[in-house]
Amino acid sequence: MSTVEELAATIVDRAQHSRRYLTALAGPPGSGKSTLSEALAAALPPGSAAVVQADGFHFDNVLLDRLGRRAWKGAPDTFDCRGLDFLLRRIRNSEPDVIAPVFDRTLDVARAGAVMIGEDVRHVIVESNYLALGTGPWSLLRQHFDCTVFIEVPRQELQRRLMSRWLDLGFSADAARQKVEGNDLRNADLVLSQSRDWDLTWRPCDPS
């Protein structure tokens, strides 16, 4: 895939016989999942698409502190994976007006009740690092998806983007580097080594 429009056209073609079509966007942290999900939703037929962020199912920092996992926020076990599974089942069943949370990165909190997925929404785009994992509880979510798109970005570029993310959020260079090297890149390496059997590959650096 070289353009968002081509990706959207492929999904529309695959979804022509589906009442509701769920597309998973998977890839390591910093690969551009949020950017691609919004661009893809805009490229699909007007009013037909909604985006679900699995980051909305982050454990709250208070719970992470209690579990001793605050420093590893973003690792696979720091999400309410079963809660996401339940939401996807409701979406898959085309229940009316399903409500989903979003994650506010600036505030570092999940906001409940932020997105409504109406009964008339045909395309639901779900984005997360871990939607293509081949083992563990995240792999059980794959039953809900009609298509999985994996975003490939060179590891060096991931590191650059992740550093920029934390610096933009006001972290010092040392604190940003600790975040990236101590947690983000570990999660990236997990995604890169354990993701399996996706349907389409998206390379943001492809010429457009």
N, C-alpha and C positions, 0 to 999 in steps of 0.2 A: 504494500500500500504506500503510495507516495503523496496523497492529499487526503484531507478530511472528507472532501466531497466524494472521492472514490470509496473510502471506507463507508460513508453513509449510504452510497448507492448499493454497495455489497450487502449491507444489513437490510436495506429495504427489499432487495431481491430475495434474500433468504427468508424474510418475514412475511412474504406475500400471502401465505396461507395460515398465518397465525393471528389469533385475536390479540394476544399480548406476547411481545418478544423481549426477552431479557438478555442483555449483552453485558458481560463482565469485562472490565478493563483492569488487567493485572500488570504489575511491574514493580521493581524495587523503589524504595523511597527516593524522591528526587527525579523520577523518570518523566513526570509531567502528566500524571493521571488526571488530576483535577482540571488542568488546562484542556486536555484532550476531551474529557467528558463534557465540558461545557461547549466546546467547539462542535463536537459531534451532535449534541442535542440541538444546537442551532442549525446544523446542516440537514437534519432530518425534517420531514414534512412539518410545517408550522403547527404548533399545538399538540404534536403527537408524542413528544418525548419528555421524560423526567429523569433526573439524576439522583441516585442514592449514594451517599458517602458511608462506607463502612466505618470511617473514622468517627462517625456519630455514635458508635458503640464502644468508644474508648472507655475504660474504667476511669472514674473520677480520681483526681489526685489524692483526695482523702483516703479512698479505698486503696490506692496504690501505696500510699505511705503505710497503711495498716498491714499490707501484704509484703512490704519491703521491696516493692518493684518499681518505685517512682523513677529511679535512674534508668530503667529499661522500658519506659513508656514507649509504646509502638511495637514491642515484640509481640509475636502471635498470641501469647497467653495473657496479654493486658487488654483484651477486648472481650466484650460479651458476645461471643460467637453464637451461642444458642439463641440470644435475643435477635441477632441478625438473621439466623435461620428462620425464626418464627415470622419475622417481617417479610422475608422473601417468599415464604409459603403463602402469606396473605396476598402478596403482589401477584404471585404465580396463579392464584385462584381468581384473580380479577375482582377482589373485593372492592366495594366502592369507598372512595376517599380514605385510603390508607395513609396514615401519618407517620413520617420518618424524621429522625433527628439529624442534625448536622454538627460538624466540629468547627468551633471558632478557634483558629490557630493563634490569633492575637491574644485572646483571653485564656487560651489553653484549657477550654472546657467544651463539653458536648452540650448542645442546646436542644432540648426535647421539643417536639411539636413544631418543627420549623418548615417542613415540606409536606404538602398534600399531593398524593398521587391519585388523580381522579379516575373514575371508571373508564373514561374515554381515552386515557393515555395508552397508546399502543406500544411504544418503545420505552423500556426502563433500562437505564445505563447504571450499572453498579460498579463503583471503583474502589479498589483496595490493593495493597501490596500482595495479599496472600490468596487471592482467588484462584490461582493456578497451582497451588501446592498439591502434591500428589499423595501426601500422608497427613494424618492428624485430623482434628475436628474441622479445620478449614476445608479439607478436601471433600467433606460431606455436603458442602454448599454447592458443589458443582452440578448436582442434580437439578438445580433450579435454573441453570443458564442454557440458553439456546446457542450461544456463541461466546467464546472466550478470546479476547484480544490481548496479546502479551506485548508490552512496550519494551523495546530493547534500546538501551542507552549505554555507551561505554562507561566502565566503572570510574575512570578519571573524571569524566563529565559529571557523573553522579556526585562525586566528592566535591567538585567545584560548586554545583548547584546547592548542595546541602550546606556548605559553608556559607554561601550567600544567604540562604534562608535564615539561619540563626543570627547572622550579622544584621540582617534587615529587621529582626525582631529585638535588637538592642543588646545582644550578647557580645561580650568581649571576644577578641580573636582566640584567646586561650580557652574560654568557656565554650565557644562554638566548635573549636577543634576537638575538645573532649566529648561533646555531644556527637559529633560526626564519627570520630574514630572509636569511641567507646560504645556506641549504640547503633547509630544509623547504618554505618557500613556493615556491621555484623548482620543486621536485618536484611540489608541488600544482598549480602553473600548467601544468606539462607534462601532468599527468593530466587537468586540466580542458579543456585545448585539444586534446589528441590522442586522447582516448578516443572510441570509436565503437561504434554498433550493439549496445548492450546490450539485454537482453530486458525487464527490469523495473527500475523506479526506486524507491529507498527514500529517503524524506525523514524523518530522525529527528524533525524539528520538527512533523510532521503531528500533528493532534490524535488522541488514542487513546481 
